[in-house]
């Protein structure tokens, strides 16, 4: 998927915005500014948050965090700020775009 594809931009979400139980594909893990943000992006990649992987938001805690997220066959608890670094596209939306 090319970042300049206008249809991709229309359906791209932060993982924290994904509706519950909606399957999505990871597009990118984007670090915010600063060394801590780069470390976070690297840590997310090390545990499996990689472009192309399928991901699903399983649950939100009472006050919105942590989020229970499944990537591959593993389940993780993420803060909203961590999930915001993961850009996704819902699988159904990806299928509608065509070639």
N, C-alpha and C positions, 0 to 999 in steps of 0.2 A: 504494500500500500504506500503510495506516495503522499508526503505531507501536504503537497500542493493540491491534492484531490479535493474539490469543494464539497463533494458528498461525504467524504470521510470527516471533514471538519464539522459538518452538521450533526453527526452522531457521536463524536468523540466526547467522552466523559471522564471525569476523575473517578477513580474506583469508589470513593466515598459517595458519589452521586448515583451510582448504579442502583436500580430498583432491586429489592430483595429477590433472590432466587433466579435472577436473570443471568444467563451465561453470556460471557463476553470474552473477547480476545485482547490480550495486552498489546498495545501499540508501542509504548515507551515507558521508561522509568525516568522521570525528569527531576534532576536535583535542583533545588532552589539555590540561592546564593550562599556562599560560605562553605567552609571545610566540613562542618557538621552535616550539612545537606548532602554533600558529596559522599560522606561516610554512610549516610542513610540510604542513598541510592545504591551504593555498593553492597550494603547489607541486604537490601531487598533483592537484589540480583542474586546474591549468594544463596538465599533460601528459596529461589525459584521464580521470582517475579521477573520474567524475561519476555521480551517481545515474541509474540506468537503463541505463548502459553494461554490456555483457557483458564478463566477465573470466574468465581461466583461469590456474591455477597450473601452469606448465610443468615446473619443476624446483626442487629444493632442493639447495644445495651440501652437501658432505660433513658439515660441522658445523652444518647447519641454516640457514645464510645465506651469501651472499645468496639470495634467491628470484628465479627467472625467472618473470615475470608477463606475460601478453599481455592488453592492453586494446585493443579494436578490432583494428586491423591492426599495432599497434606492440608491441614487446617491451621490457620494462624489468627492471632488476635492483633489487630493494628489500631493505632490511634487514627483519628480522622486526618490529622496532618500528614501521617505516613501514607495513608491510602490516597491522599490528594496528589502524591508524587507519581502514582501509577495511572497512566492514561489508557483508557480502554474503549473498545467499540463493541456494542452488543452484537452477538453472533447473528441474530435475526436481521439486524440492520446491515451487517457486512454481506449477508447473502442477497439482499435486495439490490445492491449496487451494480451487480454484473461484473464483466471483465475489467 
